[in-house]
Amino acid sequence: MKAIVITTPGGPEVLQLQEVEDPQVKDDEVLIKIEATALNLADTFQRKGFHPPPKGVSEYPGLECSGTIEAVGRNVSRWKIGDQVCALLNGGGYAEKVAVPAGQVLPIPSGVSLKDATSFPEVASTVWSTVFMTSHLSAGETFLVHGGSSGIGTFAIQIAKYRGARVFVTAGSEEKLAFCKESGADVCINYKTEDFVARVKEETGGRGVDVILDCVGAAYYQQNLESLSIDGRLFIIGFLGGTHREIDLRPLLAKRLTVQGAGLRNRSLENKAAIISEVEKNVWPAIAAGKVKPIVFKHFPLSEAAEAHRLIESSKHIGKILLVP
Ligand SMILES: NC(=O)c1ccc[n+]([C@@H]2O[C@H](COP(=O)([O-])OP(=O)(O)OC[C@H]3O[C@@H](n4cnc5c(N)ncnc54)[C@H](OP(=O)(O)O)[C@@H]3O)[C@@H](O)[C@H]2O)c1
């Protein structure tokens, strides 16, 4: 098969389409012939050599895909050859085929094309496992997501609105904020021109928000603590603003705050399967009802993976970027 190989750690040009061995399907896995894969910012970290695949996992990038099942391991009962599916991958999505543990496979949500379905597994698993399974965002609460126009952000806005939350977003341009508003965000904050803490306080009558999903890390840590309400919950999933900073911790005690963080890729297979099962139960009905839509910015042929990486690193996109073998 053909796959995108990271020929050496570096810039987008190190991504090259090469002829490689087909993946071998293990007893608990299925083999998917890939219709499309989607980019995640983490793929660019892997390309640069900062985010190596876990042991035993395909070295090709790509954390999600959609496609058709071509082979089934002997312990797999739910899926059969010919099923159209999408899947959360441990790696290996930038290819024509991938082997994936059966517990990480999902049906195509009704109303979504086979190609566009690849835009859901990574964002749905990340947002559901953090904001809902862990931080317990509930109807009537307020929710702030940083990077509102990102793949993660565009999904988080829609699912949080569907679940009855009031949604706040930050983003770096008026065009991105307009898109967030159209997708359902209630309060849209341009972090380049506005102080988001002041705006959150103003919009909540001084109370603060109940839950924050943060991909900025150190640069926003203090402001995030200040933006939370009593019993507020901060979930950190990224460090776009670095990992080190001096912090005044007093809001933690004064407001009984909870701060948590997690990566998705390094979780155990059992843990990922449990998340996928919750996603199917709780998120898939929202997609089938048309309340959560795939937000696809652009498709590229797999051979143009380098160009797709240049686009995601330029931050000019809104939502997901797809690669099609
Ligand atoms: N822990 C996990 O399991 C997990 C899983 C998936 C994703 N993530 C993280 O979630 C984030 C979003 O991922 P994605 O793939 O959806 O990314 P994406 O679509 O590439 O979007 C990233 C967005 O972050 C914003 N941004 C960049 N630098 C920023 C900064 N210094 N301050 C504020 N905003 C900044 C950019 O928008 P602006 O133009 O508005 O700046 C950009 O659109 C990434 O940090 C990623 O690593 C974590």
The ligand as an SDF file (V2000), in Angstrom:
LIG
                    3D

 48 52  0  0  0  0  0  0  0  0999 V2000
   -5.0040   16.1580   24.9950 N   0  0  0  0  0  0  0  0  0  0  0  0
   -5.6160   15.6080   23.9760 C   0  0  0  0  0  0  0  0  0  0  0  0
   -6.0190   14.4590   24.0240 O   0  0  0  0  0  0  0  0  0  0  0  0
   -5.8390   16.3860   22.7140 C   0  0  0  0  0  0  0  0  0  0  0  0
   -6.5380   15.8030   21.6380 C   0  0  0  0  0  0  0  0  0  0  0  0
   -6.7710   16.5750   20.5030 C   0  0  0  0  0  0  0  0  0  0  0  0
   -6.3060   17.8860   20.4470 C   0  0  0  0  0  0  0  0  0  0  0  0
   -5.6090   18.3920   21.5060 N   0  0  0  0  0  0  0  0  0  0  0  0
   -5.1070   19.7770   21.4830 C   0  0  0  0  0  0  0  0  0  0  0  0
   -6.2050   20.6240   21.2290 O   0  0  0  0  0  0  0  0  0  0  0  0
   -5.7620   21.7600   20.4730 C   0  0  0  0  0  0  0  0  0  0  0  0
   -6.5920   21.8790   19.2180 C   0  0  0  0  0  0  0  0  0  0  0  0
   -6.2850   20.7870   18.3750 O   0  0  0  0  0  0  0  0  0  0  0  0
   -6.7730   20.7540   16.8610 P   0  0  0  0  0  0  0  0  0  0  0  0
   -6.1530   19.5850   16.1910 O   0  0  0  0  0  0  0  0  0  0  0  0
   -8.2380   20.8910   16.8660 O   0  0  0  0  0  0  0  0  0  0  0  0
   -6.0550   22.0610   16.3420 O   0  0  0  0  0  0  0  0  0  0  0  0
   -6.2610   23.1000   15.1680 P   0  0  0  0  0  0  0  0  0  0  0  0
   -7.5050   22.8320   14.3950 O   0  0  0  0  0  0  0  0  0  0  0  0
   -4.9820   23.2040   14.4400 O   0  0  0  0  0  0  0  0  0  0  0  0
   -6.4610   24.4640   15.9240 O   0  0  0  0  0  0  0  0  0  0  0  0
   -5.5480   25.0360   16.7980 C   0  0  0  0  0  0  0  0  0  0  0  0
   -6.0630   26.4410   17.0760 C   0  0  0  0  0  0  0  0  0  0  0  0
   -5.4240   26.9660   18.2210 O   0  0  0  0  0  0  0  0  0  0  0  0
   -5.3700   28.3720   18.1080 C   0  0  0  0  0  0  0  0  0  0  0  0
   -4.1000   28.8000   18.7060 N   0  0  0  0  0  0  0  0  0  0  0  0
   -2.8590   28.5240   18.2690 C   0  0  0  0  0  0  0  0  0  0  0  0
   -1.9470   29.0650   19.0960 N   0  0  0  0  0  0  0  0  0  0  0  0
   -2.6290   29.7030   20.0690 C   0  0  0  0  0  0  0  0  0  0  0  0
   -2.2700   30.4460   21.2170 C   0  0  0  0  0  0  0  0  0  0  0  0
   -0.9940   30.6490   21.5510 N   0  0  0  0  0  0  0  0  0  0  0  0
   -3.2430   30.9740   21.9800 N   0  0  0  0  0  0  0  0  0  0  0  0
   -4.5440   30.7650   21.6860 C   0  0  0  0  0  0  0  0  0  0  0  0
   -4.9530   30.0430   20.6190 N   0  0  0  0  0  0  0  0  0  0  0  0
   -4.0060   29.5170   19.8170 C   0  0  0  0  0  0  0  0  0  0  0  0
   -5.4510   28.7060   16.6190 C   0  0  0  0  0  0  0  0  0  0  0  0
   -6.5410   29.5790   16.3960 O   0  0  0  0  0  0  0  0  0  0  0  0
   -6.4040   31.1940   16.5270 P   0  0  0  0  0  0  0  0  0  0  0  0
   -6.2550   31.7450   15.1610 O   0  0  0  0  0  0  0  0  0  0  0  0
   -7.6800   31.5400   17.1660 O   0  0  0  0  0  0  0  0  0  0  0  0
   -5.1960   31.4590   17.3700 O   0  0  0  0  0  0  0  0  0  0  0  0
   -5.7560   27.3720   15.9360 C   0  0  0  0  0  0  0  0  0  0  0  0
   -6.8700   27.4660   15.0900 O   0  0  0  0  0  0  0  0  0  0  0  0
   -4.2670   21.5370   20.2100 C   0  0  0  0  0  0  0  0  0  0  0  0
   -3.5410   22.1930   21.2210 O   0  0  0  0  0  0  0  0  0  0  0  0
   -4.1210   20.0440   20.3680 C   0  0  0  0  0  0  0  0  0  0  0  0
   -2.8060   19.6600   20.7090 O   0  0  0  0  0  0  0  0  0  0  0  0
   -5.3760   17.6660   22.6240 C   0  0  0  0  0  0  0  0  0  0  0  0
  1  2  1  0
  2  3  2  0
  2  4  1  0
  4  5  1  0
  4 48  2  0
  5  6  2  0
  6  7  1  0
  7  8  2  0
  8  9  1  0
  8 48  1  0
  9 10  1  0
  9 46  1  0
 10 11  1  0
 11 12  1  0
 11 44  1  0
 12 13  1  0
 13 14  1  0
 14 15  2  0
 14 16  1  0
 14 17  1  0
 17 18  1  0
 18 19  2  0
 18 20  1  0
 18 21  1  0
 21 22  1  0
 22 23  1  0
 23 24  1  0
 23 42  1  0
 24 25  1  0
 25 26  1  0
 25 36  1  0
 26 27  1  0
 26 35  1  0
 27 28  2  0
 28 29  1  0
 29 30  1  0
 29 35  2  0
 30 31  1  0
 30 32  2  0
 32 33  1  0
 33 34  2  0
 34 35  1  0
 36 37  1  0
 36 42  1  0
 37 38  1  0
 38 39  2  0
 38 40  1  0
 38 41  1  0
 42 43  1  0
 44 45  1  0
 44 46  1  0
 46 47  1  0
M  CHG  2   8   1  16  -1
M  END
$$$$
